[in-house]
Amino acid sequence: MHREDLPLYLQIADELRRHIEETVYKVGDRLPTEPELSERFGVNRHTLRRAIEVLRNEGIVSVERGRGSFVTATPITLHLSRRVRFNKDLKAQSLQPSWQVLRVVELQADAKLSQRLEIAIGAPVVLYERLSSVEGVPLSISSSHFSGQQFPNLVKHCEVYCSISKMLQEEYGCEHFRRSTRVSAQLAQNEDARLLKMPTNGAVLLSESINVNQHDTVIEYGVTRFRGDRMELVLDNDESPS
């Protein structure tokens, strides 16, 4: 079937899709308003909304009430398996991650950190917090907690390594395995929304992980907030720890 034989709303969807593929409209851009697009294509709003709905169903655009239609992207997949491998997952999808260190601070374990890290209340803890992005688009904020006694000089090493797994292995001889992960959905906190460049009413996937070394000793308590519109988490149960 020739393009001109398609229903008008499909022709409009096809043209908008082509503009998105040609990066006339980039990921995160807002499409022109309904009145602007209706005038441009010479159609009523009902026809235009049908075209936008086609793109929404394809996952190409998202519609936010009161704000308009925005170009989205195919979700990036992160596998939650025995080994912690955030960097490897992204690179396997031909994506090059980058990081911004938000803070590396020393603090004392409260009751929650004491339980998660299996250390005494008041014991030294290092908090390593980073913003991860791909191609300039923020994806996640990770807050990693480590025992300061278990990992001396960790603050210095955090400023050098991009990969936590590599840092733990090369500096401390620790393998980096996932013992457990709890995932939930919630609205982004204001500061997280600002850093992730998402609406304050947008959803994040909150992942809380307990990670261990090759001796099953807890080495990290991690809390990561993933952009719900850009990431999907896949639980893998069949990977060997070796």
Sequence and secondary structure as in RCSB ss.txt:
>XXXX:A:sequence
MHREDLPLYLQIADELRRHIEETVYKVGDRLPTEPELSERFGVNRHTLRRAIEVLRNEGIVSVERGRGSFVTATP
ITLHLSRRVRFNKDLKAQSLQPSWQVLRVVELQADAKLSQRLEIAIGAPVVLYERLSSVEGVPLSISSSHFSGQQ
FPNLVKHCEVYCSISKMLQEEYGCEHFRRSTRVSAQLAQNEDARLLKMPTNGAVLLSESINVNQHDTVIEYGVTR
FRGDRMELVLDNDESPS
>XXXX:A:secstr
  GGGS HHHHHHHHHHHHHHTTSS TT B   HHHHHHHHT  HHHHHHHHHHHHHTTSEEEETTTEEEE    
EEEEE SB  HHHHHHHTT  EEEEEEEEEEEE  HHHHHHHT  TT EEEEEEEEEEETTEEEEEEEEEEETTT
STTHHHHHTT S HHHHHHHHH    EEEEEEEEEEE  HHHHHHHT  TT EEEEEEEEEE TTS EEEEEEEE
EETTTEEEEE       
